[in-house]
Amino acid sequence: MRYNINARFIYDATDGTLTLPQSDEPDSQLSITASALLYFFLRNTGIISRDEVLKKVWDDNGLTSSNSNLNQYLSMLRKTFRHYGIDNIIVTVSRGYLQLNPEVIIEALDESPAAPLPLPKPLADEAQPVAVEEAPIEPRTAHAHGMCWYMAGAALLVISLLLVVFSWVGVSESRPIALSQISHSQCELLASDEMLRSVSANEYGKNFDEVRRRLNVTCKPGERFLFFYGDRLETNGLGRVFLAHCAMHEDNPFSYCDNYFYYSWKP
């Protein structure tokens, strides 16, 4: 299902992409969970309780729901749509209740709804009933009942041993990502050592400025940036881009960050 939102861009629920009206290529793409959350509100435009949202978007799809998860993805949607000139795509009506912003103009472009992008851990498809000939049920003897418990215990023991073996084999030492500070204009910019080995500092700074200007983000004292992009971006091709805009704190240098993702972007 595709929607024209405020005549500014087109949202496609099948893959979470946001495309500008005059473009054939997606401008950006929502994460799977953020897209599922937006699609739910587009289909339910009235006032909805937070509990119902958690049940329909998380619980009914086999995911672990929590208010912190809901707040995180609401914030992600609001920041993304603010980039396209829409403030508060999802509004808080009162404590515990949410609603798609009634001032936003939504136009459905498809006559029939398309299947939305599946969530990371979808529930298994329900099995269809099959007609079978019923057989007479014989009563279980005490011996058969005991054998079932014996076989179940043996199966659990085998599974436990396999888990222990796999845990020994799969243990690997985790390595933290090393970050280096770069002097760039007035911005405090951090880059991974692997990123710096793959691209020149001038090209890295140039692409950082392009993304920052695109997002209309300025450098301020007490803030820092973490920037990463894929190799295809170096040749002006499409690639994945990540930018974290963080406020520094005495105890935690990344205490609060605005994260931006681009799945297709050109400098």
VOMAR-418539 format. One record per residue (C-alpha): residue in one letter; z, y, x. Coordinates in Angstrom, 1 decimal. Each point is the difference from the previous one (the first is absolute). Layout:
! residues N
<pt><res>a</res><zz>Z</zz><yy>Y</yy><xx>X</xx></pt>
...
//
This chain:
! residues 267
<pt><res>m</res><zz>0.0</zz><yy>0.0</yy><xx>0.0</xx></pt>
<pt><res>r</res><zz>-1.0</zz><yy>3.4</yy><xx>1.4</xx></pt>
<pt><res>y</res><zz>1.6</zz><yy>3.3</yy><xx>-1.0</xx></pt>
<pt><res>n</res><zz>-1.1</zz><yy>3.6</yy><xx>0.6</xx></pt>
<pt><res>i</res><zz>3.2</zz><yy>1.9</yy><xx>0.6</xx></pt>
<pt><res>n</res><zz>0.0</zz><yy>3.8</yy><xx>-0.6</xx></pt>
<pt><res>a</res><zz>-3.8</zz><yy>-0.1</yy><xx>0.9</xx></pt>
<pt><res>r</res><zz>1.1</zz><yy>0.1</yy><xx>3.7</xx></pt>
<pt><res>f</res><zz>-0.4</zz><yy>-3.7</yy><xx>1.0</xx></pt>
<pt><res>i</res><zz>-0.6</zz><yy>-3.4</yy><xx>-1.4</xx></pt>
<pt><res>y</res><zz>2.7</zz><yy>-2.7</yy><xx>0.2</xx></pt>
<pt><res>d</res><zz>-1.2</zz><yy>-3.7</yy><xx>0.0</xx></pt>
<pt><res>a</res><zz>2.8</zz><yy>-2.4</yy><xx>-1.0</xx></pt>
<pt><res>t</res><zz>-1.8</zz><yy>-3.0</yy><xx>1.4</xx></pt>
<pt><res>d</res><zz>0.5</zz><yy>1.1</yy><xx>3.6</xx></pt>
<pt><res>g</res><zz>2.2</zz><yy>3.1</yy><xx>-0.2</xx></pt>
<pt><res>t</res><zz>-2.6</zz><yy>2.3</yy><xx>1.5</xx></pt>
<pt><res>l</res><zz>-0.2</zz><yy>3.8</yy><xx>-0.7</xx></pt>
<pt><res>t</res><zz>-3.6</zz><yy>1.4</yy><xx>0.2</xx></pt>
<pt><res>l</res><zz>-1.1</zz><yy>3.6</yy><xx>-0.3</xx></pt>
<pt><res>p</res><zz>-2.6</zz><yy>0.7</yy><xx>-2.7</xx></pt>
<pt><res>q</res><zz>-2.8</zz><yy>0.9</yy><xx>2.4</xx></pt>
<pt><res>s</res><zz>0.6</zz><yy>-2.9</yy><xx>2.4</xx></pt>
<pt><res>d</res><zz>-1.0</zz><yy>-3.7</yy><xx>0.0</xx></pt>
<pt><res>e</res><zz>2.7</zz><yy>-0.9</yy><xx>2.6</xx></pt>
<pt><res>p</res><zz>3.7</zz><yy>-0.2</yy><xx>-0.9</xx></pt>
<pt><res>d</res><zz>2.0</zz><yy>2.9</yy><xx>1.3</xx></pt>
<pt><res>s</res><zz>3.3</zz><yy>-1.9</yy><xx>0.2</xx></pt>
<pt><res>q</res><zz>1.6</zz><yy>-3.2</yy><xx>-1.3</xx></pt>
<pt><res>l</res><zz>3.4</zz><yy>-0.7</yy><xx>-1.6</xx></pt>
<pt><res>s</res><zz>2.1</zz><yy>-2.9</yy><xx>1.2</xx></pt>
<pt><res>i</res><zz>0.0</zz><yy>-3.1</yy><xx>-2.3</xx></pt>
<pt><res>t</res><zz>3.4</zz><yy>0.7</yy><xx>-1.6</xx></pt>
<pt><res>a</res><zz>-0.6</zz><yy>3.8</yy><xx>-0.4</xx></pt>
<pt><res>s</res><zz>-3.3</zz><yy>-0.8</yy><xx>-1.7</xx></pt>
<pt><res>a</res><zz>1.7</zz><yy>-2.5</yy><xx>-2.4</xx></pt>
<pt><res>l</res><zz>2.6</zz><yy>2.6</yy><xx>-0.8</xx></pt>
<pt><res>l</res><zz>-2.6</zz><yy>2.7</yy><xx>-0.8</xx></pt>
<pt><res>y</res><zz>-2.1</zz><yy>-2.4</yy><xx>-2.0</xx></pt>
<pt><res>f</res><zz>3.0</zz><yy>-0.9</yy><xx>-2.1</xx></pt>
<pt><res>f</res><zz>0.7</zz><yy>3.7</yy><xx>-0.9</xx></pt>
<pt><res>l</res><zz>-3.7</zz><yy>0.6</yy><xx>-0.8</xx></pt>
<pt><res>r</res><zz>0.2</zz><yy>-2.8</yy><xx>-2.5</xx></pt>
<pt><res>n</res><zz>3.4</zz><yy>1.2</yy><xx>-1.4</xx></pt>
<pt><res>t</res><zz>-0.1</zz><yy>3.7</yy><xx>-0.3</xx></pt>
<pt><res>g</res><zz>3.1</zz><yy>0.4</yy><xx>-2.1</xx></pt>
<pt><res>i</res><zz>3.6</zz><yy>0.4</yy><xx>1.2</xx></pt>
<pt><res>i</res><zz>1.1</zz><yy>-3.2</yy><xx>1.8</xx></pt>
<pt><res>s</res><zz>3.4</zz><yy>-1.1</yy><xx>1.3</xx></pt>
<pt><res>r</res><zz>0.4</zz><yy>-0.8</yy><xx>3.7</xx></pt>
<pt><res>d</res><zz>1.2</zz><yy>-3.5</yy><xx>-1.0</xx></pt>
<pt><res>e</res><zz>-3.2</zz><yy>-0.7</yy><xx>-1.8</xx></pt>
<pt><res>v</res><zz>-2.1</zz><yy>1.2</yy><xx>3.0</xx></pt>
<pt><res>l</res><zz>2.0</zz><yy>-2.2</yy><xx>2.4</xx></pt>
<pt><res>k</res><zz>-0.5</zz><yy>-3.0</yy><xx>-2.3</xx></pt>
<pt><res>k</res><zz>-3.7</zz><yy>0.4</yy><xx>-0.7</xx></pt>
<pt><res>v</res><zz>-1.1</zz><yy>1.0</yy><xx>3.6</xx></pt>
<pt><res>w</res><zz>2.5</zz><yy>-1.9</yy><xx>2.1</xx></pt>
<pt><res>d</res><zz>1.9</zz><yy>-2.8</yy><xx>-1.9</xx></pt>
<pt><res>d</res><zz>-2.9</zz><yy>-1.3</yy><xx>-2.1</xx></pt>
<pt><res>n</res><zz>-2.1</zz><yy>-0.4</yy><xx>3.2</xx></pt>
<pt><res>g</res><zz>2.7</zz><yy>-1.9</yy><xx>1.9</xx></pt>
<pt><res>l</res><zz>1.1</zz><yy>2.9</yy><xx>2.2</xx></pt>
<pt><res>t</res><zz>3.5</zz><yy>1.2</yy><xx>0.7</xx></pt>
<pt><res>s</res><zz>0.6</zz><yy>3.2</yy><xx>-2.0</xx></pt>
<pt><res>s</res><zz>2.4</zz><yy>2.8</yy><xx>0.9</xx></pt>
<pt><res>n</res><zz>0.4</zz><yy>3.7</yy><xx>-0.8</xx></pt>
<pt><res>s</res><zz>-0.5</zz><yy>0.8</yy><xx>3.7</xx></pt>
<pt><res>n</res><zz>-3.4</zz><yy>-1.7</yy><xx>0.0</xx></pt>
<pt><res>l</res><zz>-1.0</zz><yy>1.9</yy><xx>-3.2</xx></pt>
<pt><res>n</res><zz>1.1</zz><yy>3.3</yy><xx>1.5</xx></pt>
<pt><res>q</res><zz>-2.0</zz><yy>-0.7</yy><xx>3.2</xx></pt>
<pt><res>y</res><zz>-3.3</zz><yy>-0.7</yy><xx>-1.8</xx></pt>
<pt><res>l</res><zz>0.5</zz><yy>2.9</yy><xx>-2.4</xx></pt>
<pt><res>s</res><zz>0.4</zz><yy>2.3</yy><xx>3.0</xx></pt>
<pt><res>m</res><zz>-3.1</zz><yy>-1.6</yy><xx>1.6</xx></pt>
<pt><res>l</res><zz>-2.1</zz><yy>0.6</yy><xx>-3.1</xx></pt>
<pt><res>r</res><zz>1.2</zz><yy>3.6</yy><xx>-0.4</xx></pt>
<pt><res>k</res><zz>-0.8</zz><yy>0.8</yy><xx>3.6</xx></pt>
<pt><res>t</res><zz>-3.4</zz><yy>-1.5</yy><xx>-0.2</xx></pt>
<pt><res>f</res><zz>-0.9</zz><yy>1.8</yy><xx>-3.2</xx></pt>
<pt><res>r</res><zz>1.4</zz><yy>3.3</yy><xx>1.3</xx></pt>
<pt><res>h</res><zz>-2.7</zz><yy>-0.2</yy><xx>2.7</xx></pt>
<pt><res>y</res><zz>-2.6</zz><yy>0.1</yy><xx>-2.9</xx></pt>
<pt><res>g</res><zz>1.7</zz><yy>3.0</yy><xx>-1.7</xx></pt>
<pt><res>i</res><zz>2.1</zz><yy>-1.9</yy><xx>-2.5</xx></pt>
<pt><res>d</res><zz>3.7</zz><yy>0.5</yy><xx>0.1</xx></pt>
<pt><res>n</res><zz>2.3</zz><yy>-2.7</yy><xx>-1.4</xx></pt>
<pt><res>i</res><zz>-2.5</zz><yy>-2.6</yy><xx>-1.3</xx></pt>
<pt><res>i</res><zz>3.1</zz><yy>-1.9</yy><xx>-1.3</xx></pt>
<pt><res>v</res><zz>2.7</zz><yy>2.2</yy><xx>-1.4</xx></pt>
<pt><res>t</res><zz>3.7</zz><yy>-0.7</yy><xx>-0.7</xx></pt>
<pt><res>v</res><zz>0.6</zz><yy>0.7</yy><xx>-3.7</xx></pt>
<pt><res>s</res><zz>3.7</zz><yy>-0.6</yy><xx>0.1</xx></pt>
<pt><res>r</res><zz>2.4</zz><yy>-2.2</yy><xx>1.9</xx></pt>
<pt><res>g</res><zz>-1.4</zz><yy>-3.5</yy><xx>0.0</xx></pt>
<pt><res>y</res><zz>-3.4</zz><yy>0.9</yy><xx>-1.7</xx></pt>
<pt><res>l</res><zz>-3.4</zz><yy>0.7</yy><xx>1.5</xx></pt>
<pt><res>q</res><zz>-3.4</zz><yy>1.1</yy><xx>-1.3</xx></pt>
<pt><res>l</res><zz>-3.6</zz><yy>0.6</yy><xx>1.2</xx></pt>
<pt><res>n</res><zz>-0.3</zz><yy>3.8</yy><xx>0.2</xx></pt>
<pt><res>p</res><zz>-1.3</zz><yy>1.0</yy><xx>-3.4</xx></pt>
<pt><res>e</res><zz>-1.8</zz><yy>3.1</yy><xx>1.5</xx></pt>
<pt><res>v</res><zz>-2.2</zz><yy>-2.3</yy><xx>2.2</xx></pt>
<pt><res>i</res><zz>-3.4</zz><yy>-0.6</yy><xx>-1.7</xx></pt>
<pt><res>i</res><zz>-0.9</zz><yy>-3.7</yy><xx>0.2</xx></pt>
<pt><res>e</res><zz>-3.5</zz><yy>-1.3</yy><xx>-1.0</xx></pt>
<pt><res>a</res><zz>-0.7</zz><yy>-3.7</yy><xx>0.0</xx></pt>
<pt><res>l</res><zz>-3.5</zz><yy>-0.7</yy><xx>1.4</xx></pt>
<pt><res>d</res><zz>-0.3</zz><yy>-3.7</yy><xx>-0.9</xx></pt>
<pt><res>e</res><zz>-0.2</zz><yy>-1.3</yy><xx>-3.5</xx></pt>
<pt><res>s</res><zz>1.9</zz><yy>-3.3</yy><xx>0.8</xx></pt>
<pt><res>p</res><zz>3.0</zz><yy>-0.2</yy><xx>2.3</xx></pt>
<pt><res>a</res><zz>-0.6</zz><yy>-1.6</yy><xx>3.4</xx></pt>
<pt><res>a</res><zz>2.6</zz><yy>-2.2</yy><xx>1.7</xx></pt>
<pt><res>p</res><zz>2.2</zz><yy>2.2</yy><xx>2.3</xx></pt>
<pt><res>l</res><zz>0.6</zz><yy>-0.8</yy><xx>3.6</xx></pt>
<pt><res>p</res><zz>2.4</zz><yy>-3.0</yy><xx>0.2</xx></pt>
<pt><res>l</res><zz>3.5</zz><yy>0.6</yy><xx>1.3</xx></pt>
<pt><res>p</res><zz>1.1</zz><yy>-1.5</yy><xx>3.4</xx></pt>
<pt><res>k</res><zz>1.9</zz><yy>-2.9</yy><xx>-1.6</xx></pt>
<pt><res>p</res><zz>-1.6</zz><yy>-0.7</yy><xx>-3.4</xx></pt>
<pt><res>l</res><zz>1.4</zz><yy>-2.7</yy><xx>-2.3</xx></pt>
<pt><res>a</res><zz>-1.9</zz><yy>-3.2</yy><xx>-0.1</xx></pt>
<pt><res>d</res><zz>-2.4</zz><yy>-0.4</yy><xx>-2.9</xx></pt>
<pt><res>e</res><zz>1.5</zz><yy>-1.7</yy><xx>-3.0</xx></pt>
<pt><res>a</res><zz>-1.4</zz><yy>-3.5</yy><xx>-0.5</xx></pt>
<pt><res>q</res><zz>-2.1</zz><yy>-0.6</yy><xx>-3.1</xx></pt>
<pt><res>p</res><zz>1.3</zz><yy>-2.7</yy><xx>-2.4</xx></pt>
<pt><res>v</res><zz>-1.9</zz><yy>-3.3</yy><xx>0.2</xx></pt>
<pt><res>a</res><zz>-0.1</zz><yy>-2.5</yy><xx>-2.8</xx></pt>
<pt><res>v</res><zz>1.3</zz><yy>-3.4</yy><xx>1.2</xx></pt>
<pt><res>e</res><zz>0.8</zz><yy>-3.2</yy><xx>-1.7</xx></pt>
<pt><res>e</res><zz>3.8</zz><yy>-0.3</yy><xx>-0.3</xx></pt>
<pt><res>a</res><zz>1.5</zz><yy>-3.2</yy><xx>1.4</xx></pt>
<pt><res>p</res><zz>3.3</zz><yy>-1.5</yy><xx>-1.2</xx></pt>
<pt><res>i</res><zz>3.0</zz><yy>1.3</yy><xx>2.0</xx></pt>
<pt><res>e</res><zz>2.1</zz><yy>-2.7</yy><xx>1.5</xx></pt>
<pt><res>p</res><zz>3.7</zz><yy>0.6</yy><xx>0.5</xx></pt>
<pt><res>r</res><zz>1.1</zz><yy>0.5</yy><xx>3.7</xx></pt>
<pt><res>t</res><zz>2.3</zz><yy>-2.6</yy><xx>1.4</xx></pt>
<pt><res>a</res><zz>2.9</zz><yy>0.9</yy><xx>2.2</xx></pt>
<pt><res>h</res><zz>-1.8</zz><yy>-1.5</yy><xx>3.0</xx></pt>
<pt><res>a</res><zz>-3.1</zz><yy>2.2</yy><xx>-0.6</xx></pt>
<pt><res>h</res><zz>2.2</zz><yy>3.1</yy><xx>-0.4</xx></pt>
<pt><res>g</res><zz>1.7</zz><yy>-0.8</yy><xx>3.3</xx></pt>
<pt><res>m</res><zz>-3.3</zz><yy>-0.5</yy><xx>1.8</xx></pt>
<pt><res>c</res><zz>-1.2</zz><yy>3.4</yy><xx>-1.2</xx></pt>
<pt><res>w</res><zz>3.1</zz><yy>1.7</yy><xx>1.5</xx></pt>
<pt><res>y</res><zz>-0.5</zz><yy>-2.0</yy><xx>3.3</xx></pt>
<pt><res>m</res><zz>-3.7</zz><yy>1.1</yy><xx>0.3</xx></pt>
<pt><res>a</res><zz>0.9</zz><yy>3.6</yy><xx>-0.8</xx></pt>
<pt><res>g</res><zz>2.7</zz><yy>0.1</yy><xx>2.7</xx></pt>
<pt><res>a</res><zz>-2.4</zz><yy>-1.6</yy><xx>2.5</xx></pt>
<pt><res>a</res><zz>-2.7</zz><yy>2.6</yy><xx>-0.8</xx></pt>
<pt><res>l</res><zz>2.5</zz><yy>2.9</yy><xx>0.5</xx></pt>
<pt><res>l</res><zz>1.1</zz><yy>-1.5</yy><xx>3.3</xx></pt>
<pt><res>v</res><zz>-3.6</zz><yy>-0.2</yy><xx>1.2</xx></pt>
<pt><res>i</res><zz>-0.7</zz><yy>3.6</yy><xx>-1.1</xx></pt>
<pt><res>s</res><zz>3.1</zz><yy>1.3</yy><xx>1.8</xx></pt>
<pt><res>l</res><zz>-1.0</zz><yy>-1.8</yy><xx>3.3</xx></pt>
<pt><res>l</res><zz>-3.5</zz><yy>1.5</yy><xx>-0.2</xx></pt>
<pt><res>l</res><zz>1.4</zz><yy>3.5</yy><xx>-0.6</xx></pt>
<pt><res>v</res><zz>2.2</zz><yy>-0.4</yy><xx>3.1</xx></pt>
<pt><res>v</res><zz>-2.9</zz><yy>-1.2</yy><xx>2.1</xx></pt>
<pt><res>f</res><zz>-2.3</zz><yy>2.8</yy><xx>-1.2</xx></pt>
<pt><res>s</res><zz>2.7</zz><yy>2.6</yy><xx>0.8</xx></pt>
<pt><res>w</res><zz>0.3</zz><yy>-1.2</yy><xx>3.6</xx></pt>
<pt><res>v</res><zz>-3.7</zz><yy>-0.1</yy><xx>0.5</xx></pt>
<pt><res>g</res><zz>-0.7</zz><yy>3.4</yy><xx>-1.7</xx></pt>
<pt><res>v</res><zz>2.7</zz><yy>2.0</yy><xx>1.8</xx></pt>
<pt><res>s</res><zz>-1.6</zz><yy>2.8</yy><xx>2.0</xx></pt>
<pt><res>e</res><zz>1.4</zz><yy>3.0</yy><xx>1.7</xx></pt>
<pt><res>s</res><zz>-0.7</zz><yy>3.2</yy><xx>-2.0</xx></pt>
<pt><res>r</res><zz>-1.1</zz><yy>3.0</yy><xx>2.0</xx></pt>
<pt><res>p</res><zz>0.6</zz><yy>3.6</yy><xx>-1.2</xx></pt>
<pt><res>i</res><zz>-2.9</zz><yy>2.4</yy><xx>-0.1</xx></pt>
<pt><res>a</res><zz>0.2</zz><yy>2.4</yy><xx>3.0</xx></pt>
<pt><res>l</res><zz>-0.7</zz><yy>3.6</yy><xx>-1.0</xx></pt>
<pt><res>s</res><zz>-0.9</zz><yy>2.9</yy><xx>2.3</xx></pt>
<pt><res>q</res><zz>0.3</zz><yy>3.7</yy><xx>-0.7</xx></pt>
<pt><res>i</res><zz>-3.1</zz><yy>2.1</yy><xx>0.4</xx></pt>
<pt><res>s</res><zz>-0.1</zz><yy>3.7</yy><xx>0.4</xx></pt>
<pt><res>h</res><zz>-2.6</zz><yy>1.2</yy><xx>-2.5</xx></pt>
<pt><res>s</res><zz>-0.1</zz><yy>3.6</yy><xx>-1.2</xx></pt>
<pt><res>q</res><zz>3.3</zz><yy>0.8</yy><xx>-1.8</xx></pt>
<pt><res>c</res><zz>0.4</zz><yy>-3.5</yy><xx>-1.5</xx></pt>
<pt><res>e</res><zz>2.3</zz><yy>-2.7</yy><xx>1.3</xx></pt>
<pt><res>l</res><zz>-2.3</zz><yy>-3.0</yy><xx>0.0</xx></pt>
<pt><res>l</res><zz>0.8</zz><yy>-3.6</yy><xx>0.7</xx></pt>
<pt><res>a</res><zz>-2.5</zz><yy>-2.8</yy><xx>0.8</xx></pt>
<pt><res>s</res><zz>0.4</zz><yy>-3.6</yy><xx>0.8</xx></pt>
<pt><res>d</res><zz>-0.8</zz><yy>-1.0</yy><xx>3.6</xx></pt>
<pt><res>e</res><zz>-2.7</zz><yy>-2.4</yy><xx>-1.3</xx></pt>
<pt><res>m</res><zz>-1.7</zz><yy>2.8</yy><xx>-1.9</xx></pt>
<pt><res>l</res><zz>0.0</zz><yy>2.2</yy><xx>3.1</xx></pt>
<pt><res>r</res><zz>-1.6</zz><yy>-2.7</yy><xx>2.1</xx></pt>
<pt><res>s</res><zz>-2.9</zz><yy>-0.3</yy><xx>-2.4</xx></pt>
<pt><res>v</res><zz>-1.0</zz><yy>3.6</yy><xx>-0.4</xx></pt>
<pt><res>s</res><zz>0.1</zz><yy>3.2</yy><xx>2.0</xx></pt>
<pt><res>a</res><zz>2.8</zz><yy>2.6</yy><xx>-0.6</xx></pt>
<pt><res>n</res><zz>-2.6</zz><yy>2.7</yy><xx>-1.0</xx></pt>
<pt><res>e</res><zz>-1.7</zz><yy>-2.2</yy><xx>-2.5</xx></pt>
<pt><res>y</res><zz>3.3</zz><yy>-1.2</yy><xx>-1.4</xx></pt>
<pt><res>g</res><zz>1.2</zz><yy>3.6</yy><xx>-0.4</xx></pt>
<pt><res>k</res><zz>-3.3</zz><yy>1.1</yy><xx>-1.6</xx></pt>
<pt><res>n</res><zz>0.2</zz><yy>-2.8</yy><xx>-2.7</xx></pt>
<pt><res>f</res><zz>3.7</zz><yy>0.8</yy><xx>-0.6</xx></pt>
<pt><res>d</res><zz>-0.9</zz><yy>3.7</yy><xx>-0.7</xx></pt>
<pt><res>e</res><zz>-2.8</zz><yy>-1.1</yy><xx>-2.4</xx></pt>
<pt><res>v</res><zz>2.3</zz><yy>-2.2</yy><xx>-2.1</xx></pt>
<pt><res>r</res><zz>2.8</zz><yy>2.6</yy><xx>0.1</xx></pt>
<pt><res>r</res><zz>-2.3</zz><yy>2.7</yy><xx>-1.3</xx></pt>
<pt><res>r</res><zz>-1.4</zz><yy>-2.3</yy><xx>-2.6</xx></pt>
<pt><res>l</res><zz>3.5</zz><yy>-0.5</yy><xx>-1.3</xx></pt>
<pt><res>n</res><zz>0.9</zz><yy>3.7</yy><xx>0.3</xx></pt>
<pt><res>v</res><zz>3.0</zz><yy>-0.9</yy><xx>2.2</xx></pt>
<pt><res>t</res><zz>1.4</zz><yy>2.5</yy><xx>2.5</xx></pt>
<pt><res>c</res><zz>2.2</zz><yy>-0.4</yy><xx>3.1</xx></pt>
<pt><res>k</res><zz>3.6</zz><yy>1.2</yy><xx>-0.4</xx></pt>
<pt><res>p</res><zz>3.1</zz><yy>-0.1</yy><xx>2.3</xx></pt>
<pt><res>g</res><zz>2.1</zz><yy>-3.1</yy><xx>-0.6</xx></pt>
<pt><res>e</res><zz>-2.9</zz><yy>-2.1</yy><xx>-1.2</xx></pt>
<pt><res>r</res><zz>-2.2</zz><yy>-2.6</yy><xx>1.8</xx></pt>
<pt><res>f</res><zz>-3.1</zz><yy>-2.0</yy><xx>-0.6</xx></pt>
<pt><res>l</res><zz>-1.0</zz><yy>-3.6</yy><xx>0.6</xx></pt>
<pt><res>f</res><zz>-3.8</zz><yy>-0.6</yy><xx>-0.1</xx></pt>
<pt><res>f</res><zz>-2.1</zz><yy>-3.1</yy><xx>0.2</xx></pt>
<pt><res>y</res><zz>-3.6</zz><yy>-0.8</yy><xx>-0.9</xx></pt>
<pt><res>g</res><zz>-2.4</zz><yy>-2.9</yy><xx>0.4</xx></pt>
<pt><res>d</res><zz>-2.7</zz><yy>-0.4</yy><xx>2.7</xx></pt>
<pt><res>r</res><zz>-2.9</zz><yy>0.7</yy><xx>-2.4</xx></pt>
<pt><res>l</res><zz>1.2</zz><yy>3.6</yy><xx>-0.4</xx></pt>
<pt><res>e</res><zz>-0.9</zz><yy>0.7</yy><xx>3.6</xx></pt>
<pt><res>t</res><zz>-3.7</zz><yy>-0.4</yy><xx>-0.8</xx></pt>
<pt><res>n</res><zz>0.2</zz><yy>2.0</yy><xx>-3.3</xx></pt>
<pt><res>g</res><zz>0.0</zz><yy>-3.2</yy><xx>-2.0</xx></pt>
<pt><res>l</res><zz>2.3</zz><yy>-0.9</yy><xx>-2.8</xx></pt>
<pt><res>g</res><zz>3.5</zz><yy>-1.2</yy><xx>1.0</xx></pt>
<pt><res>r</res><zz>3.7</zz><yy>-0.2</yy><xx>-0.9</xx></pt>
<pt><res>v</res><zz>2.1</zz><yy>3.0</yy><xx>0.7</xx></pt>
<pt><res>f</res><zz>3.8</zz><yy>0.3</yy><xx>0.0</xx></pt>
<pt><res>l</res><zz>2.0</zz><yy>3.3</yy><xx>0.3</xx></pt>
<pt><res>a</res><zz>3.8</zz><yy>0.3</yy><xx>-0.2</xx></pt>
<pt><res>h</res><zz>1.4</zz><yy>3.5</yy><xx>-0.4</xx></pt>
<pt><res>c</res><zz>3.8</zz><yy>-0.3</yy><xx>0.7</xx></pt>
<pt><res>a</res><zz>3.0</zz><yy>2.2</yy><xx>-0.1</xx></pt>
<pt><res>m</res><zz>2.3</zz><yy>-0.5</yy><xx>3.0</xx></pt>
<pt><res>h</res><zz>3.8</zz><yy>-0.6</yy><xx>-0.3</xx></pt>
<pt><res>e</res><zz>2.7</zz><yy>-0.3</yy><xx>2.6</xx></pt>
<pt><res>d</res><zz>0.6</zz><yy>-3.7</yy><xx>-0.6</xx></pt>
<pt><res>n</res><zz>-3.4</zz><yy>-1.0</yy><xx>-1.1</xx></pt>
<pt><res>p</res><zz>-3.3</zz><yy>1.6</yy><xx>1.3</xx></pt>
<pt><res>f</res><zz>-1.9</zz><yy>-1.5</yy><xx>-3.0</xx></pt>
<pt><res>s</res><zz>2.6</zz><yy>0.6</yy><xx>-2.7</xx></pt>
<pt><res>y</res><zz>-2.6</zz><yy>1.2</yy><xx>-2.5</xx></pt>
<pt><res>c</res><zz>-3.8</zz><yy>-0.4</yy><xx>0.2</xx></pt>
<pt><res>d</res><zz>-3.0</zz><yy>0.7</yy><xx>-2.1</xx></pt>
<pt><res>n</res><zz>-2.5</zz><yy>-2.8</yy><xx>0.6</xx></pt>
<pt><res>y</res><zz>-3.8</zz><yy>0.5</yy><xx>-0.5</xx></pt>
<pt><res>f</res><zz>-2.6</zz><yy>-2.8</yy><xx>0.0</xx></pt>
<pt><res>y</res><zz>-3.8</zz><yy>0.2</yy><xx>0.0</xx></pt>
<pt><res>y</res><zz>-2.1</zz><yy>-3.1</yy><xx>-0.4</xx></pt>
<pt><res>s</res><zz>-3.2</zz><yy>1.9</yy><xx>0.4</xx></pt>
<pt><res>w</res><zz>-0.2</zz><yy>3.3</yy><xx>1.9</xx></pt>
<pt><res>k</res><zz>-2.4</zz><yy>1.9</yy><xx>2.2</xx></pt>
<pt><res>p</res><zz>0.9</zz><yy>2.8</yy><xx>2.4</xx></pt>
//
